[in-house]
Amino acid sequence: MSVLLRPPVRITVVKKAACQLCDQANAVLAELAMDHPIEVNVLDAQSEVGRYLVARHRPPLAPLVLVDDVYFSAGPLPRRKLERTLTVLSTRDASVAG
């Protein structure tokens, strides 16, 4: 029996310079990466893509966080909500082949 796992969940963090909430989000994501297959992409809010994402989502605070390119949060990263989301995504898309 082989197990087909979902590819890593793509998490995009759009951060600002000298942002304590951004640093906290990165620390949380590093911890979650130990238990969940995630791929984290950190973008500066002043980069071309960062400016586009900020204009598109209009976050009230930094960091802006997207999960698989879908708005997830802005400001303090809700760790428990993200853990639940990662668990749902990994179990929903994992299948067993016989």
Biopython code that builds the backbone (N, CA, C, O; Angstrom):
import numpy as np
from Bio.PDB.StructureBuilder import StructureBuilder

atoms = [
    (1, "MET", "N", (0.852, -1.165, 0.000)),
    (1, "MET", "CA", (0.000, 0.000, 0.000)),
    (1, "MET", "C", (0.901, 1.232, 0.000)),
    (1, "MET", "O", (1.872, 1.298, 0.754)),
    (2, "SER", "N", (0.576, 2.205, -0.849)),
    (2, "SER", "CA", (1.363, 3.435, -0.869)),
    (2, "SER", "C", (0.471, 4.613, -0.493)),
    (2, "SER", "O", (-0.728, 4.619, -0.774)),
    (3, "VAL", "N", (1.059, 5.579, 0.129)),
    (3, "VAL", "CA", (0.321, 6.752, 0.570)),
    (3, "VAL", "C", (0.714, 7.926, -0.323)),
    (3, "VAL", "O", (1.895, 8.243, -0.464)),
    (4, "LEU", "N", (-0.276, 8.558, -0.916)),
    (4, "LEU", "CA", (-0.036, 9.733, -1.737)),
    (4, "LEU", "C", (-0.334, 10.961, -0.889)),
    (4, "LEU", "O", (-1.477, 11.189, -0.493)),
    (5, "LEU", "N", (0.688, 11.740, -0.615)),
    (5, "LEU", "CA", (0.514, 12.903, 0.228)),
    (5, "LEU", "C", (0.332, 14.164, -0.606)),
    (5, "LEU", "O", (0.831, 14.279, -1.726)),
    (6, "ARG", "N", (-0.385, 15.082, -0.030)),
    (6, "ARG", "CA", (-0.601, 16.370, -0.647)),
    (6, "ARG", "C", (0.727, 17.102, -0.717)),
    (6, "ARG", "O", (1.547, 16.977, 0.192)),
    (7, "PRO", "N", (0.956, 17.866, -1.782)),
    (7, "PRO", "CA", (2.163, 18.693, -1.804)),
    (7, "PRO", "C", (2.132, 19.687, -0.642)),
    (7, "PRO", "O", (1.068, 19.929, -0.072)),
    (8, "PRO", "N", (3.255, 20.253, -0.291)),
    (8, "PRO", "CA", (3.273, 21.196, 0.835)),
    (8, "PRO", "C", (2.280, 22.342, 0.626)),
    (8, "PRO", "O", (2.057, 22.791, -0.498)),
    (9, "VAL", "N", (1.703, 22.795, 1.708)),
    (9, "VAL", "CA", (0.809, 23.950, 1.673)),
    (9, "VAL", "C", (1.686, 25.187, 1.479)),
    (9, "VAL", "O", (2.668, 25.379, 2.195)),
    (10, "ARG", "N", (1.326, 26.015, 0.513)),
    (10, "ARG", "CA", (2.083, 27.233, 0.236)),
    (10, "ARG", "C", (1.581, 28.357, 1.135)),
    (10, "ARG", "O", (0.405, 28.719, 1.096)),
    (11, "ILE", "N", (2.471, 28.896, 1.931)),
    (11, "ILE", "CA", (2.129, 30.016, 2.800)),
    (11, "ILE", "C", (2.971, 31.211, 2.368)),
    (11, "ILE", "O", (4.200, 31.147, 2.331)),
    (12, "THR", "N", (2.290, 32.288, 2.047)),
    (12, "THR", "CA", (2.963, 33.519, 1.644)),
    (12, "THR", "C", (2.800, 34.538, 2.760)),
    (12, "THR", "O", (1.690, 34.794, 3.227)),
    (13, "VAL", "N", (3.909, 35.113, 3.178)),
    (13, "VAL", "CA", (3.914, 36.134, 4.222)),
    (13, "VAL", "C", (4.432, 37.420, 3.590)),
    (13, "VAL", "O", (5.566, 37.475, 3.114)),
    (14, "VAL", "N", (3.593, 38.452, 3.590)),
    (14, "VAL", "CA", (4.017, 39.758, 3.084)),
    (14, "VAL", "C", (4.326, 40.610, 4.312)),
    (14, "VAL", "O", (3.434, 40.947, 5.091)),
    (15, "LYS", "N", (5.606, 40.952, 4.470)),
    (15, "LYS", "CA", (6.059, 41.604, 5.697)),
    (15, "LYS", "C", (6.527, 43.027, 5.426)),
    (15, "LYS", "O", (6.830, 43.410, 4.296)),
    (16, "LYS", "N", (6.573, 43.785, 6.503)),
    (16, "LYS", "CA", (7.146, 45.125, 6.461)),
    (16, "LYS", "C", (8.440, 45.112, 7.260)),
    (16, "LYS", "O", (8.647, 44.242, 8.107)),
    (17, "ALA", "N", (9.304, 46.071, 6.990)),
    (17, "ALA", "CA", (10.572, 46.182, 7.714)),
    (17, "ALA", "C", (10.299, 46.497, 9.187)),
    (17, "ALA", "O", (9.339, 47.194, 9.514)),
    (18, "ALA", "N", (11.145, 45.982, 10.056)),
    (18, "ALA", "CA", (11.064, 46.240, 11.499)),
    (18, "ALA", "C", (9.664, 45.978, 12.047)),
    (18, "ALA", "O", (9.103, 46.802, 12.769)),
    (19, "CYS", "N", (9.111, 44.827, 11.697)),
    (19, "CYS", "CA", (7.742, 44.473, 12.084)),
    (19, "CYS", "C", (7.792, 43.312, 13.081)),
    (19, "CYS", "O", (8.134, 42.188, 12.715)),
    (20, "GLN", "N", (7.450, 43.590, 14.329)),
    (20, "GLN", "CA", (7.493, 42.564, 15.365)),
    (20, "GLN", "C", (6.479, 41.456, 15.088)),
    (20, "GLN", "O", (6.779, 40.284, 15.317)),
    (21, "LEU", "N", (5.276, 41.802, 14.596)),
    (21, "LEU", "CA", (4.276, 40.779, 14.272)),
    (21, "LEU", "C", (4.759, 39.877, 13.133)),
    (21, "LEU", "O", (4.440, 38.689, 13.095)),
    (22, "CYS", "N", (5.525, 40.450, 12.214)),
    (22, "CYS", "CA", (6.078, 39.661, 11.110)),
    (22, "CYS", "C", (7.099, 38.656, 11.646)),
    (22, "CYS", "O", (7.119, 37.496, 11.233)),
    (23, "ASP", "N", (7.945, 39.116, 12.571)),
    (23, "ASP", "CA", (8.928, 38.220, 13.186)),
    (23, "ASP", "C", (8.239, 37.103, 13.959)),
    (23, "ASP", "O", (8.674, 35.952, 13.910)),
    (24, "GLN", "N", (7.166, 37.435, 14.671)),
    (24, "GLN", "CA", (6.417, 36.422, 15.416)),
    (24, "GLN", "C", (5.788, 35.408, 14.464)),
    (24, "GLN", "O", (5.798, 34.209, 14.746)),
    (25, "ALA", "N", (5.245, 35.870, 13.350)),
    (25, "ALA", "CA", (4.639, 34.970, 12.362)),
    (25, "ALA", "C", (5.690, 34.011, 11.809)),
    (25, "ALA", "O", (5.418, 32.820, 11.654)),
    (26, "ASN", "N", (6.878, 34.514, 11.513)),
    (26, "ASN", "CA", (7.944, 33.653, 10.998)),
    (26, "ASN", "C", (8.341, 32.598, 12.021)),
    (26, "ASN", "O", (8.617, 31.456, 11.653)),
    (27, "ALA", "N", (8.374, 32.962, 13.300)),
    (27, "ALA", "CA", (8.713, 31.995, 14.350)),
    (27, "ALA", "C", (7.643, 30.908, 14.451)),
    (27, "ALA", "O", (7.966, 29.727, 14.575)),
    (28, "VAL", "N", (6.379, 31.305, 14.398)),
    (28, "VAL", "CA", (5.273, 30.337, 14.456)),
    (28, "VAL", "C", (5.346, 29.395, 13.259)),
    (28, "VAL", "O", (5.180, 28.185, 13.411)),
    (29, "LEU", "N", (5.592, 29.940, 12.080)),
    (29, "LEU", "CA", (5.660, 29.110, 10.874)),
    (29, "LEU", "C", (6.831, 28.130, 10.941)),
    (29, "LEU", "O", (6.715, 26.996, 10.477)),
    (30, "ALA", "N", (7.941, 28.552, 11.507)),
    (30, "ALA", "CA", (9.085, 27.644, 11.660)),
    (30, "ALA", "C", (8.725, 26.477, 12.584)),
    (30, "ALA", "O", (9.119, 25.338, 12.331)),
    (31, "GLU", "N", (7.988, 26.757, 13.639)),
    (31, "GLU", "CA", (7.549, 25.688, 14.543)),
    (31, "GLU", "C", (6.559, 24.750, 13.855)),
    (31, "GLU", "O", (6.668, 23.530, 13.976)),
    (32, "LEU", "N", (5.592, 25.322, 13.132)),
    (32, "LEU", "CA", (4.589, 24.499, 12.461)),
    (32, "LEU", "C", (5.191, 23.642, 11.356)),
    (32, "LEU", "O", (4.670, 22.571, 11.043)),
    (33, "ALA", "N", (6.280, 24.107, 10.768)),
    (33, "ALA", "CA", (6.937, 23.353, 9.693)),
    (33, "ALA", "C", (7.499, 22.027, 10.196)),
    (33, "ALA", "O", (7.753, 21.121, 9.402)),
    (34, "MET", "N", (7.695, 21.907, 11.510)),
    (34, "MET", "CA", (8.198, 20.645, 12.066)),
    (34, "MET", "C", (7.139, 19.549, 12.011)),
    (34, "MET", "O", (7.477, 18.367, 11.961)),
    (35, "ASP", "N", (5.849, 19.929, 12.021)),
    (35, "ASP", "CA", (4.766, 18.943, 12.046)),
    (35, "ASP", "C", (3.894, 18.929, 10.800)),
    (35, "ASP", "O", (3.091, 18.014, 10.617)),
    (36, "HIS", "N", (4.040, 19.916, 9.955)),
    (36, "HIS", "CA", (3.183, 20.034, 8.774)),
    (36, "HIS", "C", (4.037, 20.319, 7.540)),
    (36, "HIS", "O", (5.015, 21.063, 7.612)),
    (37, "PRO", "N", (3.659, 19.723, 6.407)),
    (37, "PRO", "CA", (4.403, 20.013, 5.171)),
    (37, "PRO", "C", (3.988, 21.392, 4.627)),
    (37, "PRO", "O", (2.952, 21.530, 3.975)),
    (38, "ILE", "N", (4.811, 22.396, 4.907)),
    (38, "ILE", "CA", (4.518, 23.745, 4.419)),
    (38, "ILE", "C", (5.715, 24.293, 3.668)),
    (38, "ILE", "O", (6.860, 23.915, 3.915)),
    (39, "GLU", "N", (5.423, 25.183, 2.755)),
    (39, "GLU", "CA", (6.446, 25.903, 2.001)),
    (39, "GLU", "C", (6.170, 27.382, 2.232)),
    (39, "GLU", "O", (5.130, 27.888, 1.811)),
    (40, "VAL", "N", (7.073, 28.072, 2.884)),
    (40, "VAL", "CA", (6.863, 29.468, 3.250)),
    (40, "VAL", "C", (7.632, 30.379, 2.306)),
    (40, "VAL", "O", (8.828, 30.197, 2.078)),
    (41, "ASN", "N", (6.930, 31.353, 1.766)),
    (41, "ASN", "CA", (7.524, 32.357, 0.891)),
    (41, "ASN", "C", (7.314, 33.709, 1.555)),
    (41, "ASN", "O", (6.177, 34.150, 1.725)),
    (42, "VAL", "N", (8.405, 34.368, 1.931)),
    (42, "VAL", "CA", (8.321, 35.667, 2.596)),
    (42, "VAL", "C", (8.640, 36.751, 1.576)),
    (42, "VAL", "O", (9.681, 36.725, 0.920)),
    (43, "LEU", "N", (7.720, 37.703, 1.458)),
    (43, "LEU", "CA", (7.886, 38.813, 0.521)),
    (43, "LEU", "C", (7.908, 40.128, 1.275)),
    (43, "LEU", "O", (7.202, 40.289, 2.270)),
    (44, "ASP", "N", (8.700, 41.051, 0.816)),
    (44, "ASP", "CA", (8.700, 42.395, 1.375)),
    (44, "ASP", "C", (7.507, 43.148, 0.804)),
    (44, "ASP", "O", (7.216, 43.052, -0.388)),
    (45, "ALA", "N", (6.822, 43.893, 1.653)),
    (45, "ALA", "CA", (5.641, 44.651, 1.207)),
    (45, "ALA", "C", (6.000, 45.695, 0.161)),
    (45, "ALA", "O", (5.121, 46.162, -0.564)),
    (46, "GLN", "N", (7.273, 46.072, 0.065)),
    (46, "GLN", "CA", (7.693, 47.073, -0.918)),
    (46, "GLN", "C", (8.161, 46.463, -2.238)),
    (46, "GLN", "O", (8.462, 47.189, -3.186)),
    (47, "SER", "N", (8.222, 45.124, -2.304)),
    (47, "SER", "CA", (8.585, 44.474, -3.566)),
    (47, "SER", "C", (7.410, 44.587, -4.536)),
    (47, "SER", "O", (6.294, 44.913, -4.131)),
    (48, "GLU", "N", (7.658, 44.322, -5.787)),
    (48, "GLU", "CA", (6.592, 44.422, -6.794)),
    (48, "GLU", "C", (5.417, 43.501, -6.459)),
    (48, "GLU", "O", (4.265, 43.934, -6.476)),
    (49, "VAL", "N", (5.702, 42.246, -6.159)),
    (49, "VAL", "CA", (4.634, 41.296, -5.828)),
    (49, "VAL", "C", (3.999, 41.662, -4.489)),
    (49, "VAL", "O", (2.783, 41.563, -4.330)),
    (50, "GLY", "N", (4.820, 42.084, -3.529)),
    (50, "GLY", "CA", (4.290, 42.490, -2.226)),
    (50, "GLY", "C", (3.323, 43.656, -2.355)),
    (50, "GLY", "O", (2.252, 43.644, -1.747)),
    (51, "ARG", "N", (3.689, 44.662, -3.139)),
    (51, "ARG", "CA", (2.789, 45.817, -3.347)),
    (51, "ARG", "C", (1.480, 45.381, -4.002)),
    (51, "ARG", "O", (0.407, 45.865, -3.644)),
    (52, "TYR", "N", (1.577, 44.470, -4.957)),
    (52, "TYR", "CA", (0.370, 43.963, -5.625)),
    (52, "TYR", "C", (-0.546, 43.261, -4.622)),
    (52, "TYR", "O", (-1.752, 43.509, -4.600)),
    (53, "LEU", "N", (0.029, 42.380, -3.788)),
    (53, "LEU", "CA", (-0.788, 41.638, -2.826)),
    (53, "LEU", "C", (-1.401, 42.560, -1.771)),
    (53, "LEU", "O", (-2.551, 42.365, -1.376)),
    (54, "VAL", "N", (-0.652, 43.554, -1.316)),
    (54, "VAL", "CA", (-1.193, 44.514, -0.346)),
    (54, "VAL", "C", (-2.332, 45.307, -0.984)),
    (54, "VAL", "O", (-3.362, 45.528, -0.347)),
    (55, "ALA", "N", (-2.159, 45.737, -2.233)),
    (55, "ALA", "CA", (-3.223, 46.485, -2.918)),
    (55, "ALA", "C", (-4.457, 45.606, -3.134)),
    (55, "ALA", "O", (-5.586, 46.087, -3.046)),
    (56, "ARG", "N", (-4.245, 44.347, -3.411)),
    (56, "ARG", "CA", (-5.361, 43.431, -3.673)),
    (56, "ARG", "C", (-6.146, 43.091, -2.400)),
    (56, "ARG", "O", (-7.377, 43.067, -2.415)),
    (57, "HIS", "N", (-5.434, 42.831, -1.304)),
    (57, "HIS", "CA", (-6.090, 42.350, -0.086)),
    (57, "HIS", "C", (-6.330, 43.440, 0.961)),
    (57, "HIS", "O", (-7.152, 43.254, 1.858)),
    (58, "ARG", "N", (-5.636, 44.559, 0.864)),
    (58, "ARG", "CA", (-5.799, 45.699, 1.775)),
    (58, "ARG", "C", (-5.771, 45.291, 3.251)),
    (58, "ARG", "O", (-6.726, 45.554, 3.983)),
    (59, "PRO", "N", (-4.680, 44.648, 3.694)),
    (59, "PRO", "CA", (-4.615, 44.232, 5.105)),
    (59, "PRO", "C", (-4.511, 45.447, 6.024)),
    (59, "PRO", "O", (-3.790, 46.395, 5.712)),
    (60, "PRO", "N", (-5.218, 45.433, 7.148)),
    (60, "PRO", "CA", (-5.132, 46.552, 8.084)),
    (60, "PRO", "C", (-3.798, 46.585, 8.836)),
    (60, "PRO", "O", (-3.360, 47.649, 9.273)),
    (61, "LEU", "N", (-3.157, 45.431, 8.987)),
    (61, "LEU", "CA", (-1.880, 45.309, 9.688)),
    (61, "LEU", "C", (-0.974, 44.354, 8.922)),
    (61, "LEU", "O", (-1.434, 43.578, 8.084)),
    (62, "ALA", "N", (0.307, 44.423, 9.217)),
    (62, "ALA", "CA", (1.259, 43.450, 8.677)),
    (62, "ALA", "C", (1.488, 42.396, 9.763)),
    (62, "ALA", "O", (1.383, 42.702, 10.950)),
    (63, "PRO", "N", (1.791, 41.198, 9.380)),
    (63, "PRO", "CA", (1.966, 40.716, 8.032)),
    (63, "PRO", "C", (0.643, 40.258, 7.408)),
    (63, "PRO", "O", (-0.300, 39.887, 8.107)),
    (64, "LEU", "N", (0.605, 40.296, 6.107)),
    (64, "LEU", "CA", (-0.473, 39.683, 5.335)),
    (64, "LEU", "C", (-0.067, 38.231, 5.126)),
    (64, "LEU", "O", (1.060, 37.964, 4.708)),
    (65, "VAL", "N", (-0.961, 37.291, 5.409)),
    (65, "VAL", "CA", (-0.653, 35.866, 5.254)),
    (65, "VAL", "C", (-1.678, 35.231, 4.322)),
    (65, "VAL", "O", (-2.887, 35.354, 4.517)),
    (66, "LEU", "N", (-1.162, 34.551, 3.306)),
    (66, "LEU", "CA", (-2.000, 33.804, 2.359)),
    (66, "LEU", "C", (-1.683, 32.323, 2.500)),
    (66, "LEU", "O", (-0.524, 31.948, 2.680)),
    (67, "VAL", "N", (-2.697, 31.487, 2.420)),
    (67, "VAL", "CA", (-2.514, 30.036, 2.437)),
    (67, "VAL", "C", (-2.997, 29.515, 1.094)),
    (67, "VAL", "O", (-4.162, 29.681, 0.732)),
    (68, "ASP", "N", (-2.090, 28.884, 0.359)),
    (68, "ASP", "CA", (-2.372, 28.441, -1.015)),
    (68, "ASP", "C", (-3.002, 29.571, -1.826)),
    (68, "ASP", "O", (-3.991, 29.369, -2.531)),
    (69, "ASP", "N", (-2.419, 30.754, -1.715)),
    (69, "ASP", "CA", (-2.794, 31.959, -2.467)),
    (69, "ASP", "C", (-4.146, 32.540, -2.084)),
    (69, "ASP", "O", (-4.671, 33.389, -2.804)),
    (70, "VAL", "N", (-4.719, 32.108, -0.975)),
    (70, "VAL", "CA", (-6.005, 32.620, -0.493)),
    (70, "VAL", "C", (-5.750, 33.390, 0.808)),
    (70, "VAL", "O", (-4.993, 32.935, 1.664)),
    (71, "TYR", "N", (-6.389, 34.566, 0.950)),
    (71, "TYR", "CA", (-6.230, 35.377, 2.155)),
    (71, "TYR", "C", (-6.513, 34.532, 3.389)),
    (71, "TYR", "O", (-7.522, 33.830, 3.460)),
    (72, "PHE", "N", (-5.600, 34.611, 4.367)),
    (72, "PHE", "CA", (-5.783, 33.881, 5.624)),
    (72, "PHE", "C", (-5.877, 34.837, 6.806)),
    (72, "PHE", "O", (-6.794, 34.726, 7.620)),
    (73, "SER", "N", (-4.937, 35.776, 6.909)),
    (73, "SER", "CA", (-4.958, 36.691, 8.045)),
    (73, "SER", "C", (-4.087, 37.907, 7.774)),
    (73, "SER", "O", (-3.290, 37.946, 6.836)),
    (74, "ALA", "N", (-4.276, 38.897, 8.639)),
    (74, "ALA", "CA", (-3.424, 40.084, 8.655)),
    (74, "ALA", "C", (-3.201, 40.442, 10.115)),
    (74, "ALA", "O", (-4.113, 40.328, 10.934)),
    (75, "GLY", "N", (-1.995, 40.874, 10.437)),
    (75, "GLY", "CA", (-1.682, 41.182, 11.827)),
    (75, "GLY", "C", (-1.221, 39.933, 12.545)),
    (75, "GLY", "O", (-0.598, 39.066, 11.932)),
    (76, "PRO", "N", (-1.515, 39.818, 13.841)),
    (76, "PRO", "CA", (-1.056, 38.644, 14.604)),
    (76, "PRO", "C", (-1.536, 37.346, 13.955)),
    (76, "PRO", "O", (-2.722, 37.186, 13.669)),
    (77, "LEU", "N", (-0.606, 36.430, 13.730)),
    (77, "LEU", "CA", (-0.947, 35.160, 13.080)),
    (77, "LEU", "C", (-1.720, 34.279, 14.053)),
    (77, "LEU", "O", (-1.204, 33.949, 15.122)),
    (78, "PRO", "N", (-2.958, 33.888, 13.704)),
    (78, "PRO", "CA", (-3.749, 33.015, 14.584)),
    (78, "PRO", "C", (-3.255, 31.565, 14.483)),
    (78, "PRO", "O", (-3.682, 30.810, 13.610)),
    (79, "ARG", "N", (-2.353, 31.198, 15.387)),
    (79, "ARG", "CA", (-1.682, 29.904, 15.326)),
    (79, "ARG", "C", (-2.651, 28.725, 15.319)),
    (79, "ARG", "O", (-2.532, 27.838, 14.474)),
    (80, "ARG", "N", (-3.600, 28.703, 16.239)),
    (80, "ARG", "CA", (-4.522, 27.557, 16.329)),
    (80, "ARG", "C", (-5.360, 27.431, 15.063)),
    (80, "ARG", "O", (-5.582, 26.326, 14.570)),
    (81, "LYS", "N", (-5.819, 28.546, 14.545)),
    (81, "LYS", "CA", (-6.596, 28.520, 13.298)),
    (81, "LYS", "C", (-5.736, 27.983, 12.159)),
    (81, "LYS", "O", (-6.213, 27.196, 11.341)),
    (82, "LEU", "N", (-4.479, 28.397, 12.099)),
    (82, "LEU", "CA", (-3.591, 27.909, 11.046)),
    (82, "LEU", "C", (-3.313, 26.426, 11.222)),
    (82, "LEU", "O", (-3.287, 25.687, 10.238)),
    (83, "GLU", "N", (-3.106, 25.972, 12.454)),
    (83, "GLU", "CA", (-2.889, 24.543, 12.694)),
    (83, "GLU", "C", (-4.092, 23.725, 12.225)),
    (83, "GLU", "O", (-3.928, 22.693, 11.575)),
    (84, "ARG", "N", (-5.296, 24.186, 12.555)),
    (84, "ARG", "CA", (-6.514, 23.479, 12.112)),
    (84, "ARG", "C", (-6.596, 23.469, 10.585)),
    (84, "ARG", "O", (-6.932, 22.448, 9.984)),
    (85, "THR", "N", (-6.295, 24.587, 9.973)),
    (85, "THR", "CA", (-6.343, 24.679, 8.515)),
    (85, "THR", "C", (-5.347, 23.714, 7.880)),
    (85, "THR", "O", (-5.684, 23.018, 6.922)),
    (86, "LEU", "N", (-4.136, 23.668, 8.401)),
    (86, "LEU", "CA", (-3.126, 22.763, 7.853)),
    (86, "LEU", "C", (-3.530, 21.306, 8.028)),
    (86, "LEU", "O", (-3.309, 20.488, 7.135)),
    (87, "THR", "N", (-4.117, 20.980, 9.168)),
    (87, "THR", "CA", (-4.566, 19.610, 9.411)),
    (87, "THR", "C", (-5.673, 19.230, 8.431)),
    (87, "THR", "O", (-5.652, 18.146, 7.848)),
    (88, "VAL", "N", (-6.632, 20.122, 8.257)),
    (88, "VAL", "CA", (-7.741, 19.857, 7.321)),
    (88, "VAL", "C", (-7.202, 19.681, 5.896)),
    (88, "VAL", "O", (-7.582, 18.743, 5.196)),
    (89, "LEU", "N", (-6.328, 20.577, 5.479)),
    (89, "LEU", "CA", (-5.784, 20.483, 4.116)),
    (89, "LEU", "C", (-5.001, 19.207, 3.899)),
    (89, "LEU", "O", (-5.100, 18.599, 2.834)),
    (90, "SER", "N", (-4.217, 18.785, 4.892)),
    (90, "SER", "CA", (-3.410, 17.579, 4.701)),
    (90, "SER", "C", (-4.232, 16.309, 4.752)),
    (90, "SER", "O", (-3.921, 15.350, 4.046)),
    (91, "THR", "N", (-5.289, 16.278, 5.579)),
    (91, "THR", "CA", (-6.110, 15.059, 5.643)),
    (91, "THR", "C", (-7.134, 15.007, 4.514)),
    (91, "THR", "O", (-7.478, 13.925, 4.038)),
    (92, "ARG", "N", (-7.612, 16.145, 4.092)),
    (92, "ARG", "CA", (-8.582, 16.168, 3.005)),
    (92, "ARG", "C", (-7.971, 15.701, 1.687)),
    (92, "ARG", "O", (-8.616, 15.001, 0.907)),
    (93, "ASP", "N", (-6.726, 16.092, 1.447)),
    (93, "ASP", "CA", (-6.121, 15.807, 0.157)),
    (93, "ASP", "C", (-5.223, 14.578, 0.147)),
    (93, "ASP", "O", (-4.714, 14.205, -0.910)),
    (94, "ALA", "N", (-5.015, 13.938, 1.301)),
    (94, "ALA", "CA", (-4.215, 12.720, 1.341)),
    (94, "ALA", "C", (-5.113, 11.543, 1.005)),
    (94, "ALA", "O", (-6.254, 11.468, 1.463)),
    (95, "SER", "N", (-4.599, 10.638, 0.215)),
    (95, "SER", "CA", (-5.391, 9.440, -0.117)),
    (95, "SER", "C", (-4.482, 8.222, -0.092)),
    (95, "SER", "O", (-3.263, 8.332, -0.228)),
    (96, "VAL", "N", (-5.085, 7.083, 0.081)),
    (96, "VAL", "CA", (-4.337, 5.841, 0.138)),
    (96, "VAL", "C", (-4.632, 5.044, -1.125)),
    (96, "VAL", "O", (-5.792, 4.820, -1.472)),
    (97, "ALA", "N", (-3.589, 4.625, -1.798)),
    (97, "ALA", "CA", (-3.739, 3.804, -3.007)),
    (97, "ALA", "C", (-3.451, 2.364, -2.643)),
    (97, "ALA", "O", (-2.537, 2.088, -1.865)),
    (98, "GLY", "N", (-4.207, 1.461, -3.187)),
    (98, "GLY", "CA", (-4.060, 0.067, -2.823)),
    (98, "GLY", "C", (-3.299, -0.737, -3.746)),
    (98, "GLY", "O", (-3.121, -1.934, -3.520)),
]
sb = StructureBuilder()
sb.init_structure("model")
sb.init_model(0)
sb.init_chain("A")
sb.init_seg("    ")
for serial, (resi, resn, name, xyz) in enumerate(atoms, 1):
    if name == "N":
        sb.init_residue(resn, " ", resi, " ")
    sb.init_atom(name, np.array(xyz, "f"), 0.0, 1.0, " ", f" {name:<3s}", serial, name[0])
structure = sb.get_structure()
